[in-house]
Amino acid sequence: MAEFKYEIVKELGVISENAKGWTTELNMVSWNDNTPKFDVRPWSPGHERMGKGISLTEDELTNLVKLFNSRNEEDSFE
């Protein structure tokens, strides 16, 4: 399996934390020296290991926020 490189360019915030100390975070991450993307995924303490996540361009994240903000009351889990 080919190795990959990543660099957390900017830590934007923690979304949640589990009992084992892993945090789901929103960060700006550069994968394999490419342009950084907004990235949501779980990280171990110290960022040595990561879980599965999603990386979005700024346009994709903007569209996601618009979709979230335009949802109806019946689209809520409450």
N, C-alpha and C positions, 0 to 999 in steps of 0.2 A: 504494500500500500504506500502510495506516495505521501511524503510528509508535506505538511502545510504550515505556513507561518501566519501569525496573527499579532496585531498590536492594538491594544485598547488605546485609542487616540484621546478619548475623553470619556470619563465616567459621568453619566447624566443623572443617574439615580437608581435606588433600590425600589423594586415593585413589591417584593415580599421576601420572607426568609422562612426556611423550614427548620424543623427540630434539629437537624444535623449541621446547621450553620450555613447551608448553601443559600445563596440569594439569587432571585430572579431580578435581572437588572436591565435597564436601558442604557446602552453605551454607544459610542461611535467607534467602530472597529474596522481596521484595514486588514483584509484577508489577502495573503500572498502578495503584499506590496501594492495592492490595488487601491483605488480611491475609497476612503472610508464610507461605510454605510451605517445607518441606524440599526442596532442589533438588540434583540430581546432574547435572552436565554439564561438558564441557571448557571451559576459559577460557584466553584468551591471557594472556601476561605483562601484568600491570597491569589485567586485567579489561576491556580495551577491546572485545574481541570474544568471542563465545561460540559453542559448537557446539550441536547438538541434545542435549536432555536430558529429564529427567522431574522434575516437581514433585509432591510428595506432602503431604497433610495429616498431622498428627501421628498420627491413627488409621491412615491408610494405611501410614505408615512403621512403626508398631508392628506391624501385621499382617504386613508384609514381613519384619521381623526375626523374628517368631514362626515364619513359614513357613521361613525360612532355618535357624533353630536347630532346627527339628523334622525336617529332612531326614534320610534314612537314608544309611548308608555307600555304598550303591550309587548314590546321587544325586550322588556326587562325581566330578570329572573325573580324579582320580588313580588 
